[in-house]
Amino acid sequence: MTNYRLSLVLAASALAIATTSGLASTNGLYWVVGNSVTNSCDIVSQHPVVSPEGPLWFGNGPYKSYDDARLARREISACPRSDETASR
């Protein structure tokens, strides 16, 4: 029974470490997403959930800075060419 508890504690610890490092890795990163509701490409700072049936139909990134994401958005053919559609 002791080995079972030790294994359970180790598994829970590994899961906690993986979860917190996964959440921390998205801080300060940006994604370019296609928004079918507004018919624009937005820049978001949280990892997007993309679905062909949902409001976000594509995602590209992550980028280390907002300026990098803006530059990438200019290169994506599905995005309008105006920077006025940007959002943080």
N, CA, C and O atoms as a CHARMM CRD file, in Angstrom:
* protein
*
  352
    1    1 MET  N      0.82300  -1.19900   0.00000 PROA 1      0.00000
    2    1 MET  CA     0.00000   0.00000   0.00000 PROA 1      0.00000
    3    1 MET  C      0.86100   1.25400   0.00000 PROA 1      0.00000
    4    1 MET  O      0.45100   2.26900  -0.56200 PROA 1      0.00000
    5    2 THR  N      2.02800   1.21600   0.60700 PROA 2      0.00000
    6    2 THR  CA     2.91000   2.36700   0.65900 PROA 2      0.00000
    7    2 THR  C      3.43800   2.72900  -0.72400 PROA 2      0.00000
    8    2 THR  O      3.51700   3.90700  -1.07000 PROA 2      0.00000
    9    3 ASN  N      3.80200   1.71400  -1.52000 PROA 3      0.00000
   10    3 ASN  CA     4.27100   1.97400  -2.88000 PROA 3      0.00000
   11    3 ASN  C      3.18700   2.61100  -3.73400 PROA 3      0.00000
   12    3 ASN  O      3.47900   3.45500  -4.58100 PROA 3      0.00000
   13    4 TYR  N      1.94500   2.21600  -3.51800 PROA 4      0.00000
   14    4 TYR  CA     0.82300   2.78500  -4.24600 PROA 4      0.00000
   15    4 TYR  C      0.68400   4.27300  -3.92100 PROA 4      0.00000
   16    4 TYR  O      0.49900   5.09200  -4.82100 PROA 4      0.00000
   17    5 ARG  N      0.77200   4.61900  -2.64700 PROA 5      0.00000
   18    5 ARG  CA     0.64600   6.02600  -2.24100 PROA 5      0.00000
   19    5 ARG  C      1.80600   6.85400  -2.77500 PROA 5      0.00000
   20    5 ARG  O      1.60900   7.98500  -3.21900 PROA 5      0.00000
   21    6 LEU  N      3.00700   6.30100  -2.73600 PROA 6      0.00000
   22    6 LEU  CA     4.16600   7.00500  -3.25100 PROA 6      0.00000
   23    6 LEU  C      4.01300   7.24700  -4.75300 PROA 6      0.00000
   24    6 LEU  O      4.31300   8.33500  -5.24500 PROA 6      0.00000
   25    7 SER  N      3.55200   6.24100  -5.46800 PROA 7      0.00000
   26    7 SER  CA     3.32400   6.39200  -6.90700 PROA 7      0.00000
   27    7 SER  C      2.26300   7.45500  -7.18300 PROA 7      0.00000
   28    7 SER  O      2.39900   8.24500  -8.11700 PROA 7      0.00000
   29    8 LEU  N      1.21700   7.47300  -6.37700 PROA 8      0.00000
   30    8 LEU  CA     0.15000   8.45100  -6.53400 PROA 8      0.00000
   31    8 LEU  C      0.66400   9.86900  -6.27900 PROA 8      0.00000
   32    8 LEU  O      0.33200  10.79000  -7.02600 PROA 8      0.00000
   33    9 VAL  N      1.45900  10.04600  -5.24800 PROA 9      0.00000
   34    9 VAL  CA     2.03100  11.35600  -4.92900 PROA 9      0.00000
   35    9 VAL  C      2.97600  11.81400  -6.03700 PROA 9      0.00000
   36    9 VAL  O      2.95100  12.97900  -6.43500 PROA 9      0.00000
   37   10 LEU  N      3.79900  10.91000  -6.52800 PROA 10     0.00000
   38   10 LEU  CA     4.71500  11.26400  -7.60800 PROA 10     0.00000
   39   10 LEU  C      3.96000  11.62900  -8.89100 PROA 10     0.00000
   40   10 LEU  O      4.33200  12.57900  -9.57900 PROA 10     0.00000
   41   11 ALA  N      2.92700  10.89700  -9.20600 PROA 11     0.00000
   42   11 ALA  CA     2.13100  11.18500 -10.39400 PROA 11     0.00000
   43   11 ALA  C      1.43100  12.53600 -10.26500 PROA 11     0.00000
   44   11 ALA  O      1.39400  13.31400 -11.21900 PROA 11     0.00000
   45   12 ALA  N      0.88200  12.81000  -9.09800 PROA 12     0.00000
   46   12 ALA  CA     0.21400  14.09400  -8.86500 PROA 12     0.00000
   47   12 ALA  C      1.21300  15.24600  -8.94800 PROA 12     0.00000
   48   12 ALA  O      0.89100  16.30400  -9.48900 PROA 12     0.00000
   49   13 SER  N      2.40400  15.05500  -8.42400 PROA 13     0.00000
   50   13 SER  CA     3.44100  16.08500  -8.49000 PROA 13     0.00000
   51   13 SER  C      3.85800  16.35100  -9.92900 PROA 13     0.00000
   52   13 SER  O      4.00600  17.50400 -10.33400 PROA 13     0.00000
   53   14 ALA  N      4.04500  15.29400 -10.69600 PROA 14     0.00000
   54   14 ALA  CA     4.43100  15.44200 -12.09800 PROA 14     0.00000
   55   14 ALA  C      3.34600  16.16800 -12.88600 PROA 14     0.00000
   56   14 ALA  O      3.65100  17.00200 -13.73900 PROA 14     0.00000
   57   15 LEU  N      2.09900  15.86000 -12.60900 PROA 15     0.00000
   58   15 LEU  CA     0.98500  16.52200 -13.28100 PROA 15     0.00000
   59   15 LEU  C      0.93600  18.00600 -12.91600 PROA 15     0.00000
   60   15 LEU  O      0.71100  18.84800 -13.78500 PROA 15     0.00000
   61   16 ALA  N      1.14200  18.32600 -11.65900 PROA 16     0.00000
   62   16 ALA  CA     1.13600  19.72300 -11.22300 PROA 16     0.00000
   63   16 ALA  C      2.26500  20.51100 -11.87600 PROA 16     0.00000
   64   16 ALA  O      2.06200  21.64800 -12.30200 PROA 16     0.00000
   65   17 ILE  N      3.43600  19.92400 -11.95500 PROA 17     0.00000
   66   17 ILE  CA     4.57500  20.60400 -12.58000 PROA 17     0.00000
   67   17 ILE  C      4.32100  20.81400 -14.06800 PROA 17     0.00000
   68   17 ILE  O      4.59600  21.89000 -14.59700 PROA 17     0.00000
   69   18 ALA  N      3.80400  19.80800 -14.73800 PROA 18     0.00000
   70   18 ALA  CA     3.52900  19.92000 -16.17600 PROA 18     0.00000
   71   18 ALA  C      2.45400  20.96900 -16.44400 PROA 18     0.00000
   72   18 ALA  O      2.55000  21.72200 -17.41300 PROA 18     0.00000
   73   19 THR  N      1.44000  21.02300 -15.60000 PROA 19     0.00000
   74   19 THR  CA     0.35900  21.98800 -15.78300 PROA 19     0.00000
   75   19 THR  C      0.84900  23.41000 -15.58600 PROA 19     0.00000
   76   19 THR  O      0.55000  24.28100 -16.40100 PROA 19     0.00000
   77   20 THR  N      1.59700  23.66200 -14.51700 PROA 20     0.00000
   78   20 THR  CA     2.05500  25.02500 -14.26800 PROA 20     0.00000
   79   20 THR  C      3.07800  25.47100 -15.29700 PROA 20     0.00000
   80   20 THR  O      3.07300  26.63900 -15.68600 PROA 20     0.00000
   81   21 SER  N      3.94100  24.60100 -15.74700 PROA 21     0.00000
   82   21 SER  CA     4.90000  25.00300 -16.77400 PROA 21     0.00000
   83   21 SER  C      4.20300  25.21500 -18.10900 PROA 21     0.00000
   84   21 SER  O      4.62600  26.06500 -18.89200 PROA 21     0.00000
   85   22 GLY  N      3.15400  24.46900 -18.38100 PROA 22     0.00000
   86   22 GLY  CA     2.38400  24.67600 -19.60900 PROA 22     0.00000
   87   22 GLY  C      1.64300  25.99100 -19.60200 PROA 22     0.00000
   88   22 GLY  O      1.55300  26.65600 -20.63300 PROA 22     0.00000
   89   23 LEU  N      1.11100  26.37700 -18.45800 PROA 23     0.00000
   90   23 LEU  CA     0.43800  27.66100 -18.35100 PROA 23     0.00000
   91   23 LEU  C      1.42700  28.81000 -18.41600 PROA 23     0.00000
   92   23 LEU  O      1.14600  29.83500 -19.03600 PROA 23     0.00000
   93   24 ALA  N      2.55300  28.65500 -17.79800 PROA 24     0.00000
   94   24 ALA  CA     3.55100  29.71000 -17.78000 PROA 24     0.00000
   95   24 ALA  C      4.14700  29.94800 -19.15100 PROA 24     0.00000
   96   24 ALA  O      4.58700  31.06000 -19.44300 PROA 24     0.00000
   97   25 SER  N      4.17100  28.94400 -19.99300 PROA 25     0.00000
   98   25 SER  CA     4.81200  29.08900 -21.29600 PROA 25     0.00000
   99   25 SER  C      4.03700  29.99400 -22.24100 PROA 25     0.00000
  100   25 SER  O      4.59400  30.42900 -23.24900 PROA 25     0.00000
  101   26 THR  N      2.75500  30.30000 -21.95300 PROA 26     0.00000
  102   26 THR  CA     1.98400  31.16100 -22.83300 PROA 26     0.00000
  103   26 THR  C      2.06500  32.62500 -22.43000 PROA 26     0.00000
  104   26 THR  O      1.51600  33.47500 -23.13100 PROA 26     0.00000
  105   27 ASN  N      2.72700  32.94900 -21.33200 PROA 27     0.00000
  106   27 ASN  CA     2.84600  34.34000 -20.90100 PROA 27     0.00000
  107   27 ASN  C      3.73000  35.11200 -21.86300 PROA 27     0.00000
  108   27 ASN  O      4.82600  34.66800 -22.20400 PROA 27     0.00000
  109   28 GLY  N      3.25000  36.27000 -22.29800 PROA 28     0.00000
  110   28 GLY  CA     4.03400  37.12100 -23.16900 PROA 28     0.00000
  111   28 GLY  C      4.07000  36.67500 -24.61600 PROA 28     0.00000
  112   28 GLY  O      4.86000  37.20600 -25.39600 PROA 28     0.00000
  113   29 LEU  N      3.25000  35.72700 -24.99600 PROA 29     0.00000
  114   29 LEU  CA     3.21100  35.23800 -26.37800 PROA 29     0.00000
  115   29 LEU  C      1.93700  35.73200 -27.06000 PROA 29     0.00000
  116   29 LEU  O      0.94500  36.05200 -26.40400 PROA 29     0.00000
  117   30 TYR  N      1.98700  35.78500 -28.38800 PROA 30     0.00000
  118   30 TYR  CA     0.85400  36.28000 -29.16800 PROA 30     0.00000
  119   30 TYR  C      0.56000  35.33300 -30.32100 PROA 30     0.00000
  120   30 TYR  O      1.45800  34.67600 -30.84800 PROA 30     0.00000
  121   31 TRP  N     -0.71700  35.27200 -30.70800 PROA 31     0.00000
  122   31 TRP  CA    -1.17100  34.45600 -31.83600 PROA 31     0.00000
  123   31 TRP  C     -1.98100  35.32300 -32.77600 PROA 31     0.00000
  124   31 TRP  O     -2.63900  36.27100 -32.34700 PROA 31     0.00000
  125   32 VAL  N     -1.93500  35.00000 -34.05800 PROA 32     0.00000
  126   32 VAL  CA    -2.79000  35.63300 -35.05200 PROA 32     0.00000
  127   32 VAL  C     -3.92200  34.65700 -35.32000 PROA 32     0.00000
  128   32 VAL  O     -3.67800  33.49400 -35.64100 PROA 32     0.00000
  129   33 VAL  N     -5.17000  35.12600 -35.18900 PROA 33     0.00000
  130   33 VAL  CA    -6.32600  34.24900 -35.38000 PROA 33     0.00000
  131   33 VAL  C     -7.27500  34.86600 -36.39600 PROA 33     0.00000
  132   33 VAL  O     -7.42400  36.08600 -36.46900 PROA 33     0.00000
  133   34 GLY  N     -7.90700  34.01300 -37.17100 PROA 34     0.00000
  134   34 GLY  CA    -8.94500  34.44400 -38.09100 PROA 34     0.00000
  135   34 GLY  C    -10.27800  34.41700 -37.36900 PROA 34     0.00000
  136   34 GLY  O    -10.70100  33.36500 -36.88900 PROA 34     0.00000
  137   35 ASN  N    -10.94300  35.55600 -37.28500 PROA 35     0.00000
  138   35 ASN  CA   -12.20300  35.69400 -36.57100 PROA 35     0.00000
  139   35 ASN  C    -13.32900  35.76600 -37.59100 PROA 35     0.00000
  140   35 ASN  O    -13.46000  36.76200 -38.30200 PROA 35     0.00000
  141   36 SER  N    -14.14800  34.71200 -37.66700 PROA 36     0.00000
  142   36 SER  CA   -15.22000  34.66700 -38.66400 PROA 36     0.00000
  143   36 SER  C    -16.39300  35.56400 -38.29000 PROA 36     0.00000
  144   36 SER  O    -17.20500  35.89300 -39.15500 PROA 36     0.00000
  145   37 VAL  N    -16.50700  35.96900 -37.02700 PROA 37     0.00000
  146   37 VAL  CA   -17.60000  36.85000 -36.60400 PROA 37     0.00000
  147   37 VAL  C    -17.35500  38.26800 -37.11800 PROA 37     0.00000
  148   37 VAL  O    -18.25900  38.90600 -37.65800 PROA 37     0.00000
  149   38 THR  N    -16.12000  38.75500 -36.94500 PROA 38     0.00000
  150   38 THR  CA   -15.78200  40.11300 -37.37800 PROA 38     0.00000
  151   38 THR  C    -15.15500  40.14400 -38.76700 PROA 38     0.00000
  152   38 THR  O    -14.88800  41.22200 -39.29900 PROA 38     0.00000
  153   39 ASN  N    -14.91900  38.98400 -39.35600 PROA 39     0.00000
  154   39 ASN  CA   -14.27700  38.85000 -40.66300 PROA 39     0.00000
  155   39 ASN  C    -12.94100  39.59100 -40.70100 PROA 39     0.00000
  156   39 ASN  O    -12.65200  40.35400 -41.62300 PROA 39     0.00000
  157   40 SER  N    -12.13500  39.33800 -39.66000 PROA 40     0.00000
  158   40 SER  CA   -10.83600  39.99400 -39.56300 PROA 40     0.00000
  159   40 SER  C     -9.82900  39.03600 -38.94100 PROA 40     0.00000
  160   40 SER  O    -10.17400  37.94100 -38.49600 PROA 40     0.00000
  161   41 CYS  N     -8.59800  39.47100 -38.92200 PROA 41     0.00000
  162   41 CYS  CA    -7.54100  38.73600 -38.23400 PROA 41     0.00000
  163   41 CYS  C     -7.17900  39.51700 -36.97900 PROA 41     0.00000
  164   41 CYS  O     -6.83100  40.69600 -37.05000 PROA 41     0.00000
  165   42 ASP  N     -7.26200  38.86600 -35.85600 PROA 42     0.00000
  166   42 ASP  CA    -6.97500  39.50200 -34.58100 PROA 42     0.00000
  167   42 ASP  C     -5.67500  38.95800 -34.01500 PROA 42     0.00000
  168   42 ASP  O     -5.24300  37.85700 -34.35700 PROA 42     0.00000
  169   43 ILE  N     -5.06400  39.73700 -33.15400 PROA 43     0.00000
  170   43 ILE  CA    -3.88700  39.30000 -32.41600 PROA 43     0.00000
  171   43 ILE  C     -4.31400  39.14000 -30.96800 PROA 43     0.00000
  172   43 ILE  O     -4.79900  40.07700 -30.33600 PROA 43     0.00000
  173   44 VAL  N     -4.12200  37.92800 -30.45700 PROA 44     0.00000
  174   44 VAL  CA    -4.54600  37.61700 -29.09500 PROA 44     0.00000
  175   44 VAL  C     -3.34300  37.18400 -28.26400 PROA 44     0.00000
  176   44 VAL  O     -2.33600  36.71300 -28.79200 PROA 44     0.00000
  177   45 SER  N     -3.47800  37.35800 -26.94300 PROA 45     0.00000
  178   45 SER  CA    -2.36700  37.02000 -26.05200 PROA 45     0.00000
  179   45 SER  C     -2.62900  35.76200 -25.23900 PROA 45     0.00000
  180   45 SER  O     -1.86100  35.43800 -24.33300 PROA 45     0.00000
  181   46 GLN  N     -3.70000  35.05200 -25.55100 PROA 46     0.00000
  182   46 GLN  CA    -3.97600  33.77000 -24.91000 PROA 46     0.00000
  183   46 GLN  C     -4.07100  32.71200 -25.99900 PROA 46     0.00000
  184   46 GLN  O     -4.55100  32.98100 -27.10100 PROA 46     0.00000
  185   47 HSD  N     -3.61300  31.51700 -25.68400 PROA 47     0.00000
  186   47 HSD  CA    -3.62900  30.42700 -26.66400 PROA 47     0.00000
  187   47 HSD  C     -5.06100  30.22800 -27.16200 PROA 47     0.00000
  188   47 HSD  O     -5.95000  29.93200 -26.36400 PROA 47     0.00000
  189   48 PRO  N     -5.30100  30.38500 -28.46600 PROA 48     0.00000
  190   48 PRO  CA    -6.66700  30.30000 -28.98000 PROA 48     0.00000
  191   48 PRO  C     -7.15100  28.86700 -29.15900 PROA 48     0.00000
  192   48 PRO  O     -6.36300  27.94800 -29.37900 PROA 48     0.00000
  193   49 VAL  N     -8.45300  28.70300 -29.06000 PROA 49     0.00000
  194   49 VAL  CA    -9.09600  27.43500 -29.37500 PROA 49     0.00000
  195   49 VAL  C     -9.70600  27.60400 -30.76300 PROA 49     0.00000
  196   49 VAL  O    -10.67600  28.34100 -30.93900 PROA 49     0.00000
  197   50 VAL  N     -9.13600  26.92500 -31.73200 PROA 50     0.00000
  198   50 VAL  CA    -9.51800  27.09600 -33.12800 PROA 50     0.00000
  199   50 VAL  C    -10.39200  25.93000 -33.57200 PROA 50     0.00000
  200   50 VAL  O    -10.10900  24.77000 -33.27200 PROA 50     0.00000
  201   51 SER  N    -11.47000  26.26400 -34.29900 PROA 51     0.00000
  202   51 SER  CA   -12.36900  25.24400 -34.81400 PROA 51     0.00000
  203   51 SER  C    -12.97500  25.76100 -36.11600 PROA 51     0.00000
  204   51 SER  O    -13.38700  26.91900 -36.17800 PROA 51     0.00000
  205   52 PRO  N    -13.03700  24.93700 -37.15100 PROA 52     0.00000
  206   52 PRO  CA   -13.64500  25.39500 -38.40600 PROA 52     0.00000
  207   52 PRO  C    -15.10200  25.83700 -38.23400 PROA 52     0.00000
  208   52 PRO  O    -15.58600  26.67600 -38.99400 PROA 52     0.00000
  209   53 GLU  N    -15.79200  25.28900 -37.25800 PROA 53     0.00000
  210   53 GLU  CA   -17.18400  25.65700 -37.01400 PROA 53     0.00000
  211   53 GLU  C    -17.31800  26.81700 -36.03400 PROA 53     0.00000
  212   53 GLU  O    -18.39500  27.40300 -35.92000 PROA 53     0.00000
  213   54 GLY  N    -16.25100  27.15600 -35.33000 PROA 54     0.00000
  214   54 GLY  CA   -16.31100  28.18500 -34.30400 PROA 54     0.00000
  215   54 GLY  C    -15.96500  29.55700 -34.83100 PROA 54     0.00000
  216   54 GLY  O    -15.71200  29.73400 -36.02200 PROA 54     0.00000
  217   55 PRO  N    -15.95500  30.52900 -33.93300 PROA 55     0.00000
  218   55 PRO  CA   -15.65400  31.89900 -34.36700 PROA 55     0.00000
  219   55 PRO  C    -14.18600  32.07900 -34.78900 PROA 55     0.00000
  220   55 PRO  O    -13.88800  32.95200 -35.60400 PROA 55     0.00000
  221   56 LEU  N    -13.28300  31.28000 -34.25300 PROA 56     0.00000
  222   56 LEU  CA   -11.87500  31.36500 -34.63700 PROA 56     0.00000
  223   56 LEU  C    -11.57600  30.21300 -35.58500 PROA 56     0.00000
  224   56 LEU  O    -11.50400  29.06000 -35.15900 PROA 56     0.00000
  225   57 TRP  N    -11.40100  30.51800 -36.86700 PROA 57     0.00000
  226   57 TRP  CA   -11.28000  29.45500 -37.86300 PROA 57     0.00000
  227   57 TRP  C     -9.84500  29.11900 -38.22100 PROA 57     0.00000
  228   57 TRP  O     -9.60900  28.10300 -38.87500 PROA 57     0.00000
  229   58 PHE  N     -8.86900  29.93900 -37.81600 PROA 58     0.00000
  230   58 PHE  CA    -7.47100  29.53100 -37.93900 PROA 58     0.00000
  231   58 PHE  C     -6.64800  30.27000 -36.89500 PROA 58     0.00000
  232   58 PHE  O     -7.03500  31.33600 -36.41600 PROA 58     0.00000
  233   59 GLY  N     -5.52000  29.69200 -36.55600 PROA 59     0.00000
  234   59 GLY  CA    -4.60500  30.30600 -35.61700 PROA 59     0.00000
  235   59 GLY  C     -3.18000  30.10200 -36.08400 PROA 59     0.00000
  236   59 GLY  O     -2.84900  29.06300 -36.65400 PROA 59     0.00000
  237   60 ASN  N     -2.34000  31.08800 -35.84500 PROA 60     0.00000
  238   60 ASN  CA    -0.95600  31.02500 -36.26600 PROA 60     0.00000
  239   60 ASN  C     -0.09800  31.60400 -35.14400 PROA 60     0.00000
  240   60 ASN  O     -0.36200  32.70700 -34.66600 PROA 60     0.00000
  241   61 GLY  N      0.90200  30.88100 -34.73400 PROA 61     0.00000
  242   61 GLY  CA     1.76800  31.38000 -33.66900 PROA 61     0.00000
  243   61 GLY  C      2.23200  30.22800 -32.81600 PROA 61     0.00000
  244   61 GLY  O      2.01900  29.07100 -33.17900 PROA 61     0.00000
  245   62 PRO  N      2.84100  30.50000 -31.72600 PROA 62     0.00000
  246   62 PRO  CA     2.94000  31.78100 -31.02200 PROA 62     0.00000
  247   62 PRO  C      4.11500  32.62000 -31.51200 PROA 62     0.00000
  248   62 PRO  O      5.07500  32.11900 -32.09700 PROA 62     0.00000
  249   63 TYR  N      3.99400  33.92100 -31.24500 PROA 63     0.00000
  250   63 TYR  CA     5.04400  34.88900 -31.53400 PROA 63     0.00000
  251   63 TYR  C      5.49700  35.52300 -30.22700 PROA 63     0.00000
  252   63 TYR  O      4.70600  35.69200 -29.30000 PROA 63     0.00000
  253   64 LYS  N      6.76300  35.86900 -30.16400 PROA 64     0.00000
  254   64 LYS  CA     7.34500  36.37200 -28.91400 PROA 64     0.00000
  255   64 LYS  C      6.95600  37.80600 -28.60500 PROA 64     0.00000
  256   64 LYS  O      7.02100  38.22500 -27.44900 PROA 64     0.00000
  257   65 SER  N      6.55500  38.56700 -29.61500 PROA 65     0.00000
  258   65 SER  CA     6.16900  39.95500 -29.36200 PROA 65     0.00000
  259   65 SER  C      4.95400  40.31000 -30.20400 PROA 65     0.00000
  260   65 SER  O      4.63400  39.64000 -31.18600 PROA 65     0.00000
  261   66 TYR  N      4.28600  41.38400 -29.79400 PROA 66     0.00000
  262   66 TYR  CA     3.13600  41.87700 -30.53700 PROA 66     0.00000
  263   66 TYR  C      3.56000  42.32700 -31.93400 PROA 66     0.00000
  264   66 TYR  O      2.83800  42.10700 -32.90600 PROA 66     0.00000
  265   67 ASP  N      4.72200  42.95300 -32.02900 PROA 67     0.00000
  266   67 ASP  CA     5.22100  43.40300 -33.33000 PROA 67     0.00000
  267   67 ASP  C      5.50300  42.23000 -34.26500 PROA 67     0.00000
  268   67 ASP  O      5.24900  42.32000 -35.46600 PROA 67     0.00000
  269   68 ASP  N      6.02600  41.13100 -33.72400 PROA 68     0.00000
  270   68 ASP  CA     6.24200  39.93200 -34.54200 PROA 68     0.00000
  271   68 ASP  C      4.91700  39.39000 -35.07100 PROA 68     0.00000
  272   68 ASP  O      4.83000  38.96500 -36.22300 PROA 68     0.00000
  273   69 ALA  N      3.88800  39.40700 -34.22800 PROA 69     0.00000
  274   69 ALA  CA     2.56700  38.93700 -34.64700 PROA 69     0.00000
  275   69 ALA  C      1.98200  39.85800 -35.71800 PROA 69     0.00000
  276   69 ALA  O      1.36700  39.38400 -36.67300 PROA 69     0.00000
  277   70 ARG  N      2.17000  41.16800 -35.56600 PROA 70     0.00000
  278   70 ARG  CA     1.69400  42.11700 -36.59400 PROA 70     0.00000
  279   70 ARG  C      2.37800  41.85900 -37.93300 PROA 70     0.00000
  280   70 ARG  O      1.73100  41.88000 -38.98000 PROA 70     0.00000
  281   71 LEU  N      3.67800  41.61700 -37.89500 PROA 71     0.00000
  282   71 LEU  CA     4.42300  41.32300 -39.12200 PROA 71     0.00000
  283   71 LEU  C      3.91600  40.02500 -39.75800 PROA 71     0.00000
  284   71 LEU  O      3.73100  39.95400 -40.97300 PROA 71     0.00000
  285   72 ALA  N      3.69500  39.01500 -38.93900 PROA 72     0.00000
  286   72 ALA  CA     3.19900  37.73200 -39.45300 PROA 72     0.00000
  287   72 ALA  C      1.80700  37.89300 -40.05000 PROA 72     0.00000
  288   72 ALA  O      1.49500  37.28000 -41.07100 PROA 72     0.00000
  289   73 ARG  N      0.97100  38.70900 -39.42500 PROA 73     0.00000
  290   73 ARG  CA    -0.39200  38.91800 -39.92800 PROA 73     0.00000
  291   73 ARG  C     -0.36200  39.50400 -41.33600 PROA 73     0.00000
  292   73 ARG  O     -1.22000  39.19000 -42.16100 PROA 73     0.00000
  293   74 ARG  N      0.61400  40.34400 -41.60600 PROA 74     0.00000
  294   74 ARG  CA     0.74600  40.92600 -42.95500 PROA 74     0.00000
  295   74 ARG  C      1.07500  39.87000 -44.00500 PROA 74     0.00000
  296   74 ARG  O      0.75800  40.03700 -45.18200 PROA 74     0.00000
  297   75 GLU  N      1.71200  38.78300 -43.57400 PROA 75     0.00000
  298   75 GLU  CA     2.12800  37.72800 -44.50100 PROA 75     0.00000
  299   75 GLU  C      1.06300  36.65000 -44.70700 PROA 75     0.00000
  300   75 GLU  O      1.20300  35.82000 -45.60500 PROA 75     0.00000
  301   76 ILE  N      0.01600  36.64400 -43.90800 PROA 76     0.00000
  302   76 ILE  CA    -1.03800  35.63400 -44.00900 PROA 76     0.00000
  303   76 ILE  C     -2.05200  36.09000 -45.04200 PROA 76     0.00000
  304   76 ILE  O     -2.67100  37.14200 -44.87900 PROA 76     0.00000
  305   77 SER  N     -2.23000  35.31600 -46.09700 PROA 77     0.00000
  306   77 SER  CA    -3.07300  35.74300 -47.22200 PROA 77     0.00000
  307   77 SER  C     -4.54600  35.89000 -46.85000 PROA 77     0.00000
  308   77 SER  O     -5.25900  36.65700 -47.49700 PROA 77     0.00000
  309   78 ALA  N     -5.01600  35.19200 -45.84400 PROA 78     0.00000
  310   78 ALA  CA    -6.42400  35.26400 -45.45700 PROA 78     0.00000
  311   78 ALA  C     -6.74900  36.51800 -44.65100 PROA 78     0.00000
  312   78 ALA  O     -7.91900  36.80700 -44.40300 PROA 78     0.00000
  313   79 CYS  N     -5.73000  37.25800 -44.24500 PROA 79     0.00000
  314   79 CYS  CA    -5.94300  38.43300 -43.40400 PROA 79     0.00000
  315   79 CYS  C     -6.09400  39.69600 -44.23500 PROA 79     0.00000
  316   79 CYS  O     -5.39500  39.87000 -45.23300 PROA 79     0.00000
  317   80 PRO  N     -7.01300  40.59100 -43.82500 PROA 80     0.00000
  318   80 PRO  CA    -7.11400  41.89200 -44.48800 PROA 80     0.00000
  319   80 PRO  C     -5.80300  42.65200 -44.33700 PROA 80     0.00000
  320   80 PRO  O     -5.06100  42.39800 -43.38800 PROA 80     0.00000
  321   81 ARG  N     -5.50100  43.55300 -45.22100 PROA 81     0.00000
  322   81 ARG  CA    -4.23000  44.27100 -45.22400 PROA 81     0.00000
  323   81 ARG  C     -4.20500  45.49100 -44.30300 PROA 81     0.00000
  324   81 ARG  O     -3.20200  46.20400 -44.27600 PROA 81     0.00000
  325   82 SER  N     -5.25600  45.75000 -43.56100 PROA 82     0.00000
  326   82 SER  CA    -5.31400  46.92400 -42.69300 PROA 82     0.00000
  327   82 SER  C     -4.92100  46.56900 -41.27300 PROA 82     0.00000
  328   82 SER  O     -5.38300  45.55800 -40.74300 PROA 82     0.00000
  329   83 ASP  N     -4.07400  47.38200 -40.63900 PROA 83     0.00000
  330   83 ASP  CA    -3.71400  47.18500 -39.23800 PROA 83     0.00000
  331   83 ASP  C     -4.80500  47.64900 -38.29300 PROA 83     0.00000
  332   83 ASP  O     -4.70600  47.43300 -37.08500 PROA 83     0.00000
  333   84 GLU  N     -5.85100  48.28700 -38.82400 PROA 84     0.00000
  334   84 GLU  CA    -6.93700  48.77600 -37.98200 PROA 84     0.00000
  335   84 GLU  C     -7.72800  47.64900 -37.35400 PROA 84     0.00000
  336   84 GLU  O     -8.43400  47.87400 -36.37100 PROA 84     0.00000
  337   85 THR  N     -7.63300  46.43500 -37.89200 PROA 85     0.00000
  338   85 THR  CA    -8.38800  45.30300 -37.34400 PROA 85     0.00000
  339   85 THR  C     -7.67000  44.62000 -36.19700 PROA 85     0.00000
  340   85 THR  O     -8.14500  43.60100 -35.69500 PROA 85     0.00000
  341   86 ALA  N     -6.53200  45.16000 -35.76900 PROA 86     0.00000
  342   86 ALA  CA    -5.75100  44.52800 -34.69600 PROA 86     0.00000
  343   86 ALA  C     -6.44700  44.71700 -33.36000 PROA 86     0.00000
  344   86 ALA  O     -7.09600  45.73200 -33.10400 PROA 86     0.00000
  345   87 SER  N     -6.29300  43.72200 -32.53200 PROA 87     0.00000
  346   87 SER  CA    -6.77100  43.82600 -31.15000 PROA 87     0.00000
  347   87 SER  C     -5.78500  43.10000 -30.26900 PROA 87     0.00000
  348   87 SER  O     -5.14400  42.13800 -30.69200 PROA 87     0.00000
  349   88 ARG  N     -5.67000  43.55700 -29.06500 PROA 88     0.00000
  350   88 ARG  CA    -4.76500  42.92500 -28.11200 PROA 88     0.00000
  351   88 ARG  C     -5.54100  42.03500 -27.19200 PROA 88     0.00000
  352   88 ARG  O     -4.96100  41.40500 -26.30800 PROA 88     0.00000
